[in-house]
Amino acid sequence: MSDIAPSNFSLSSRTGGVRIERVALGAMVRVTLAPGRRDIEAGLEAAFAASWPASPNHVMAADPAIYWFGPGDWLVQTATTRSEVVAARLSDLIPADGGSAVAVGDGHVGYDIGGRDAAALLASACPLDLDRFASGRSARTLFAGANVLLHRRDDEAFRLLSDRTLGAFLQDFFAAALREFS
């Protein structure tokens, strides 16, 4: 997939209060299970040696990171493997009548946003109350009018994922917004 946004995007405010860097996302796979298939979910948990998030806006933030999208619906992201390999591994664990695992990595772009003013920059264009958005949580929301997945990694660190087609728009927005935080 072509990408009109530079892949080496990195900015910092002059005061050092905000740092923004485009990150390589590695493999991303959307996993959806048929309703009531706790048996398959248990098999996935055993295969990955971790509990998958079971409640809204939670993420298991290891490698792989597993984002809760809805009941029986997750986004799996790993930096170590190609999407097709992860999708094939997951598909082997999901019977045909039990759900699906679809590689979606090439369609996304990611940014790490950090620093003491990171939450303020994000709050300037996001309806979430970031003061109440705890570390280790994630939410699909709007940011500057774009649909994104926002993950609060710790008090001063966030990861923002969006459609790759919005990369140039987001980078232009970040550049303009950083002028206000310098």
C-alpha positions as CSV (number, residue, x, y, z in Angstrom):
1,M,0.0,0.0,0.0
2,S,1.4,3.4,-0.9
3,D,1.9,5.9,1.9
4,I,2.1,9.6,1.3
5,A,3.3,10.4,4.8
6,P,7.0,10.2,5.5
7,S,7.9,7.2,7.5
8,N,10.7,8.9,9.4
9,F,8.5,11.5,11.0
10,S,9.8,12.8,14.4
11,L,9.1,16.1,16.1
12,S,9.7,17.6,19.5
13,S,8.5,20.9,21.1
14,R,11.3,23.4,21.8
15,T,10.6,23.1,25.5
16,G,10.8,19.3,25.3
17,G,7.3,18.9,26.7
18,V,6.1,16.8,23.7
19,R,7.8,14.3,21.5
20,I,6.0,12.7,18.5
21,E,7.5,9.9,16.5
22,R,6.1,7.6,13.8
23,V,6.6,4.0,14.8
24,A,6.8,0.8,12.8
25,L,3.8,-1.3,13.8
26,G,4.8,-4.7,12.7
27,A,2.1,-7.3,12.4
28,M,-1.5,-6.3,13.1
29,V,-4.4,-8.9,13.0
30,R,-8.1,-8.4,13.7
31,V,-9.5,-11.4,15.5
32,T,-13.3,-11.8,15.7
33,L,-15.0,-14.8,17.4
34,A,-18.5,-16.0,17.0
35,P,-20.7,-15.2,20.0
36,G,-20.4,-17.7,22.9
37,R,-17.1,-19.2,21.7
38,R,-15.2,-19.0,25.1
39,D,-13.6,-22.3,24.1
40,I,-11.8,-20.7,21.2
41,E,-10.8,-17.7,23.4
42,A,-9.4,-20.1,26.0
43,G,-7.3,-21.7,23.2
44,L,-6.0,-18.3,22.0
45,E,-5.1,-17.4,25.6
46,A,-3.2,-20.7,26.0
47,A,-1.4,-20.3,22.7
48,F,-0.2,-16.8,23.7
49,A,0.3,-17.6,27.3
50,A,-1.7,-14.6,28.4
51,S,-5.3,-13.6,29.2
52,W,-6.9,-11.6,26.5
53,P,-8.7,-8.4,27.5
54,A,-12.3,-9.1,28.4
55,S,-13.7,-5.7,29.2
56,P,-14.1,-2.4,27.4
57,N,-11.0,-0.2,26.7
58,H,-8.4,-2.6,28.1
59,V,-5.2,-3.7,26.4
60,M,-2.7,-6.4,27.2
61,A,0.4,-4.4,26.5
62,A,3.1,-6.9,25.9
63,D,4.4,-8.3,22.7
64,P,2.0,-9.0,21.3
65,A,-0.3,-6.1,22.4
66,I,-3.9,-7.2,22.4
67,Y,-6.5,-4.4,22.2
68,W,-10.1,-5.1,23.2
69,F,-12.4,-3.8,20.4
70,G,-15.7,-5.4,21.6
71,P,-17.1,-8.7,22.9
72,G,-15.2,-11.4,21.0
73,D,-13.3,-8.7,19.0
74,W,-9.6,-7.8,19.3
75,L,-6.7,-6.2,17.5
76,V,-3.4,-8.1,17.9
77,Q,-0.2,-6.2,17.3
78,T,3.3,-7.6,17.4
79,A,6.6,-5.9,16.4
80,T,8.3,-9.2,15.7
81,T,6.4,-10.9,12.9
82,R,4.7,-10.1,9.6
83,S,0.9,-9.8,9.7
84,E,0.3,-12.7,7.4
85,V,2.3,-15.1,9.6
86,V,0.4,-14.0,12.7
87,A,-2.9,-14.2,10.9
88,A,-2.1,-17.7,9.7
89,R,-1.1,-18.8,13.3
90,L,-4.3,-17.4,14.7
91,S,-6.5,-18.8,11.9
92,D,-5.1,-22.3,12.7
93,L,-6.5,-21.8,16.2
94,I,-10.0,-20.7,15.1
95,P,-12.3,-23.2,13.4
96,A,-14.1,-21.9,10.2
97,D,-17.4,-21.6,12.1
98,G,-15.8,-19.9,15.1
99,G,-14.6,-16.6,13.8
100,S,-11.8,-15.1,11.8
101,A,-8.3,-13.7,11.9
102,V,-7.5,-11.1,9.2
103,A,-4.2,-9.3,8.6
104,V,-4.7,-5.5,8.7
105,G,-1.2,-4.2,9.4
106,D,-0.5,-2.6,6.1
107,G,-3.5,-0.4,6.5
108,H,-2.4,1.4,9.6
109,V,0.0,4.0,10.8
110,G,1.2,4.6,14.4
111,Y,2.6,7.4,16.4
112,D,4.2,7.5,19.9
113,I,3.4,10.7,21.7
114,G,5.2,11.4,24.9
115,G,6.4,14.0,27.4
116,R,4.9,16.1,30.2
117,D,2.6,18.0,27.7
118,A,1.5,14.9,25.6
119,A,-1.9,14.6,27.3
120,A,-2.6,18.3,26.8
121,L,-1.7,18.1,23.1
122,L,-4.0,15.1,22.6
123,A,-6.8,16.7,24.7
124,S,-6.7,19.7,22.4
125,A,-8.2,17.6,19.6
126,C,-9.8,14.6,21.3
127,P,-13.1,14.3,23.2
128,L,-11.8,11.8,25.8
129,D,-11.2,13.0,29.3
130,L,-7.5,12.1,29.4
131,D,-7.3,13.0,33.1
132,R,-9.6,10.0,33.7
133,F,-8.0,7.8,31.0
134,A,-5.8,5.5,33.1
135,S,-2.5,4.0,32.0
136,G,-2.9,0.6,30.3
137,R,-6.3,1.6,28.8
138,S,-7.2,2.0,25.1
139,A,-10.2,3.5,23.3
140,R,-11.3,4.0,19.8
141,T,-12.1,7.7,19.5
142,L,-11.8,10.8,17.3
143,F,-8.6,12.8,17.1
144,A,-8.6,16.0,15.0
145,G,-11.7,14.5,13.3
146,A,-9.9,11.2,12.4
147,N,-10.9,7.8,13.7
148,V,-8.0,6.5,15.9
149,L,-7.2,3.9,18.5
150,L,-5.5,5.7,21.5
151,H,-3.5,3.7,24.0
152,R,-2.3,5.4,27.2
153,R,1.0,3.5,27.9
154,D,1.9,5.4,31.1
155,D,1.3,8.9,32.6
156,E,3.3,10.7,29.8
157,A,3.2,8.2,27.0
158,F,0.6,7.4,24.4
159,R,0.4,5.4,21.2
160,L,-2.1,6.5,18.5
161,L,-3.0,4.2,15.6
162,S,-5.0,5.2,12.6
163,D,-5.7,4.4,9.0
164,R,-2.5,4.8,6.9
165,T,-4.4,7.1,4.5
166,L,-4.7,9.6,7.4
167,G,-0.9,9.6,8.1
168,A,-0.1,12.9,6.2
169,F,-3.1,14.6,7.7
170,L,-2.1,13.6,11.2
171,Q,1.5,14.6,10.7
172,D,0.4,18.0,9.4
173,F,-1.8,18.4,12.5
174,F,1.0,17.4,14.9
175,A,3.4,19.9,13.3
176,A,0.8,22.7,13.7
177,A,-0.2,21.7,17.2
178,L,3.4,21.5,18.4
179,R,3.9,25.2,17.5
180,E,1.4,25.9,20.4
181,F,3.4,23.8,22.8
182,S,6.8,25.4,22.1
